[in-house]
């Protein structure tokens, strides 16, 4: 298990990366609606996860990150299956997915 300060650092970086993805979705006219909805869901969940991340409840943290990682998988799937996905948006979605996957693997 990661130390509390490492969890906070990763969570903070994750918030930043998801914020970038949200901005990319909003600023691109070509963003598929399904992708926009998925990134908005992830963003909401990450904001709600703050209390969990600040707790020392290992089980809740792992469950929360696992859930977020599942959403990241969904975003990546949408990104790959959408033929008109803008390249910059695909890149930021890939970063979100990688951050979530790495966070999950470090917790397990």
N, C-alpha and C positions, 0 to 999 in steps of 0.2 A: 504494500500500500504506500502511496505517496505521502509525504509529510504535508501537514496542513498548509504551510506556506507555498509548497509546490502546487497543491490543488488550487489555491487562490491565484497563483501566477497563471496556470493553465486556463482557469476559468476566465480570468481577465483577458487573456489573449484570445480565447474562444469568442468572447463577447465582441471584441474588436473585429475579428475576422467575419463574424456573422453580420455585424453592422455594415461592413464593406459589401457583403453579398446583398444585403437589403438595399443599400444605395445603388448598387449595380442594377438590381431588378427595377428600381424606381426610375432610374435615369435612362434605361434602354426601352425604346418603343417596341423592340422585337421580343421582349421577354414573354415566353408562353405563360398564359394565366395559371396553368398548373404549377409551374416553377415559382411564380410570384407567391402563390398560396402556400407552397411548401416552405419557402424561405421565411415567410411571415409567421408560420406555425413554429418553426425552429426558433425564431427570434423571440416569440412570446414565451416559449418553454424555457429558453435560456434566462430570460428575465425572471421568470418564476422560480428558477432553480437557485437563485442567489442564497436564499435561506438554507437550502439543503447543503450547498457548497460551504457555507460558513459553520455548519454544524460539524460535530465530530462523529457523526453517525455514518460509519463506513458503509453499512448495508444500503442506506438511503442514497449516499453519494454514488455508489456503484450502480444502483438501479436507475438513478437519474441520468447518469452518463450513458448507460446502455440504451435507454429510451431515446436520448438525443442522437446517439450513433445510428439507431434504426432510422431516424428521420433524415440523417445525413445520407444513409444508403438510398433512401427514397429520392432525395434531391439528385444524387448522382445518377440514379436510374432514369429520372425524368430528363436530366441533362443529356445523357447518352442517347435516349430514344427520340429526342426532338430534333428533327432535321434543320430547323431554322434557329437553333440556339446560337446566340452571339458568342464569339470566341472568348471575349473578356469575361462574360458571365459564366461560361463553362469553366474557365480557369479559376474563378473565385469559388465556384461550387466545389471544384476538386480540392481546393485548399480547405474549405469548411469540412469536407468529408475526411480529408487526411488528418486534420486537427482532432476531430471527434474520434476517429479510429485509434490514433496514437494515444489520446487521453484514456480511452477504454482499455487498451492493452497495458498501459502503465498501471492502471488500477487493479487489473486481474493478476 
